[in-house]
């Protein structure tokens, strides 16, 4: 992929990540029940942030994914309130900051795997799940190190309770989003012929 194309995908990924931070992910009941129940939506308990991270990796590749998430972190840590609970350098003391750090290698892993194999549903699903697991691995590691170092502002509960809260509880919704990103990326990659 050419450098200008990677930069364009990085910009798209940055915009999607910022926008996805503030959009709650939800699912709708199946169409054949609409006549009897109407349309019912149910929250997945997560935002579309993860979708943006994985989508830019699947469509723009590892470099675009890496650049978009580095830019997201830089903007959020310096002066824009683009993280879920604000922004600024003090955010490094938040227990969720490690997951934001995980966006960088997560997007890189997803993008790297997405372009190593032909764009099939299975390979794109593997890319998305690998990127998601990378995000959680970095997030959990950051939680453990930050708790040990004593620089977290909110340390209520044990490490296990925080891992449950920040990793295991949102994981089902994030896996549903990874499935949707897989299908969307598959269709878009076929449409764009790469």
C-alpha positions as CSV (number, residue, x, y, z in Angstrom):
1,X,0.0,0.0,0.0
2,X,1.4,3.4,-0.9
3,X,2.3,6.0,1.8
4,X,-0.5,8.5,0.8
5,X,-3.1,5.7,1.0
6,X,-1.8,4.6,4.4
7,X,-2.0,8.2,5.6
8,X,-5.5,8.5,4.3
9,X,-6.5,5.3,6.1
10,X,-4.8,6.5,9.3
11,X,-6.8,9.7,9.1
12,X,-10.0,7.8,8.6
13,X,-9.1,5.5,11.5
14,X,-8.4,8.5,13.8
15,X,-11.8,10.1,12.9
16,X,-13.6,6.8,13.4
17,X,-11.9,6.1,16.7
18,X,-12.8,9.6,18.0
19,X,-16.4,9.3,16.8
20,X,-16.7,5.7,18.0
21,X,-15.7,6.7,21.5
22,X,-19.0,8.5,21.9
23,X,-21.4,6.1,20.1
24,X,-22.8,3.2,22.1
25,X,-23.0,-0.1,20.3
26,X,-26.3,-1.9,20.2
27,X,-28.1,-4.7,18.4
28,X,-31.6,-4.9,17.1
29,X,-34.1,-7.8,17.2
30,X,-34.5,-9.8,14.0
31,X,-36.7,-8.4,11.2
32,X,-39.3,-11.3,11.3
33,X,-40.2,-10.2,14.9
34,X,-40.8,-6.5,14.0
35,X,-44.4,-7.1,13.1
36,X,-45.2,-8.6,16.6
37,X,-42.7,-6.8,18.8
38,X,-41.7,-3.7,16.9
39,X,-38.0,-2.8,16.6
40,X,-36.2,-3.3,19.9
41,X,-32.6,-2.3,20.4
42,X,-30.4,-3.6,23.2
43,X,-27.1,-2.1,24.3
44,X,-23.9,-4.2,24.0
45,X,-22.4,-2.2,26.9
46,X,-19.5,-0.9,24.9
47,X,-18.8,1.9,22.4
48,X,-17.7,1.6,18.8
49,X,-14.1,2.5,19.7
50,X,-12.9,-1.1,19.3
51,X,-14.7,-1.3,15.9
52,X,-12.7,1.6,14.6
53,X,-9.4,0.2,15.8
54,X,-10.1,-3.1,14.2
55,X,-11.6,-1.8,11.0
56,X,-8.7,0.5,10.2
57,X,-6.4,-2.5,10.7
58,X,-8.4,-4.7,8.4
59,X,-8.8,-2.0,5.7
60,X,-5.7,0.1,6.0
61,X,-3.1,-2.3,7.2
62,X,-0.7,-2.4,10.1
63,X,1.0,1.0,9.5
64,X,-2.3,2.9,9.1
65,X,-3.7,1.2,12.2
66,X,-0.6,2.1,14.2
67,X,-0.5,5.7,13.0
68,X,-4.2,6.3,13.6
69,X,-4.0,5.0,17.2
70,X,-0.8,6.9,18.0
71,X,-2.4,10.1,16.8
72,X,-5.5,9.3,18.9
73,X,-3.4,8.8,22.0
74,X,-1.4,12.0,21.3
75,X,-4.5,14.1,20.8
76,X,-6.2,12.7,23.9
77,X,-3.1,13.1,26.2
78,X,-2.3,16.6,25.1
79,X,-5.4,18.7,24.8
80,X,-8.5,17.1,23.4
81,X,-11.2,15.5,25.6
82,X,-11.6,12.6,23.2
83,X,-11.3,9.7,25.7
84,X,-14.4,8.2,27.3
85,X,-13.9,10.2,30.5
86,X,-12.1,13.3,29.1
87,X,-8.4,13.6,28.3
88,X,-5.2,15.2,29.3
89,X,-2.0,13.7,30.6
90,X,-3.6,12.8,33.9
91,X,-5.5,10.1,32.1
92,X,-2.5,7.8,32.4
93,X,-3.6,7.3,36.0
94,X,-7.0,5.9,34.9
95,X,-7.4,2.1,35.1
96,X,-8.7,2.1,31.5
97,X,-5.6,3.9,30.0
98,X,-3.9,0.6,29.4
99,X,-6.6,-0.5,27.1
100,X,-6.2,2.8,25.1
101,X,-2.5,2.0,25.0
102,X,-3.4,-1.5,23.7
103,X,-5.1,0.2,20.7
104,X,-1.7,0.8,19.2
105,X,-0.4,-2.8,19.1
106,X,-4.0,-4.1,18.7
107,X,-4.4,-2.2,15.4
108,X,-1.0,-3.2,14.3
109,X,-1.5,-6.9,15.0
110,X,-5.0,-6.8,13.3
111,X,-3.6,-5.0,10.3
112,X,-0.6,-7.2,10.0
113,X,-2.6,-10.4,10.0
114,X,-5.3,-9.0,7.8
115,X,-2.9,-8.5,4.9
116,X,-0.8,-11.7,5.4
117,X,-3.6,-14.0,4.2
118,X,-6.2,-13.7,1.4
119,X,-9.2,-11.6,2.6
120,X,-11.6,-14.4,3.7
121,X,-14.0,-14.2,6.5
122,X,-12.0,-16.6,8.6
123,X,-8.7,-14.8,8.2
124,X,-10.3,-11.4,8.9
125,X,-12.1,-12.8,11.9
126,X,-8.7,-14.2,13.2
127,X,-7.2,-10.7,12.6
128,X,-9.9,-9.0,14.6
129,X,-9.9,-11.4,17.5
130,X,-6.1,-11.3,17.6
131,X,-6.2,-7.5,17.7
132,X,-8.9,-7.5,20.4
133,X,-6.9,-10.0,22.6
134,X,-3.8,-7.8,22.2
135,X,-5.7,-4.8,23.4
136,X,-6.9,-6.8,26.5
137,X,-3.4,-8.2,27.1
138,X,-1.9,-4.7,27.2
139,X,-4.8,-3.4,29.3
140,X,-4.5,-6.1,31.9
141,X,-0.7,-5.7,32.0
142,X,-1.0,-2.0,32.5
143,X,-3.5,-2.5,35.3
144,X,-1.2,-4.9,37.1
145,X,1.9,-2.6,36.7
146,X,0.0,0.6,37.6
147,X,-1.4,-1.0,40.7
148,X,2.0,-2.3,41.7
149,X,3.5,1.1,41.0
150,X,0.7,2.9,42.9
151,X,-0.1,5.5,40.3
152,X,-3.7,4.7,39.6
153,X,-6.3,7.2,40.8
154,X,-9.1,4.7,41.2
155,X,-7.9,1.5,42.9
156,X,-11.1,0.3,44.3
157,X,-11.3,-3.4,44.3
158,X,-8.7,-6.1,43.7
159,X,-6.8,-6.6,40.5
160,X,-9.1,-9.5,39.7
161,X,-12.2,-7.3,40.2
162,X,-10.8,-4.7,37.9
163,X,-9.9,-7.3,35.2
164,X,-13.5,-8.6,35.4
165,X,-14.8,-5.0,35.1
166,X,-12.6,-3.8,32.3
167,X,-11.9,-6.9,30.3
168,X,-14.3,-9.8,30.9
169,X,-17.6,-7.9,31.2
170,X,-17.2,-5.9,28.0
171,X,-15.7,-8.8,26.1
172,X,-19.0,-10.3,24.8
173,X,-20.1,-7.0,23.3
174,X,-16.6,-6.4,21.8
175,X,-16.7,-9.9,20.3
176,X,-20.0,-9.1,18.7
177,X,-18.4,-5.9,17.3
178,X,-15.4,-7.9,16.0
179,X,-17.9,-10.1,14.1
180,X,-19.5,-7.1,12.6
181,X,-16.2,-5.6,11.6
182,X,-15.1,-8.9,10.0
183,X,-18.2,-8.9,7.8
184,X,-17.9,-5.2,6.9
185,X,-14.2,-5.5,6.2
186,X,-14.7,-8.6,4.0
187,X,-17.3,-6.8,2.0
188,X,-15.3,-3.6,1.6
189,X,-12.1,-5.4,0.7
190,X,-13.9,-7.3,-2.0
191,X,-15.5,-4.0,-3.2
192,X,-12.1,-2.2,-3.2
193,X,-10.3,-5.3,-4.9
194,X,-7.7,-5.8,-2.2
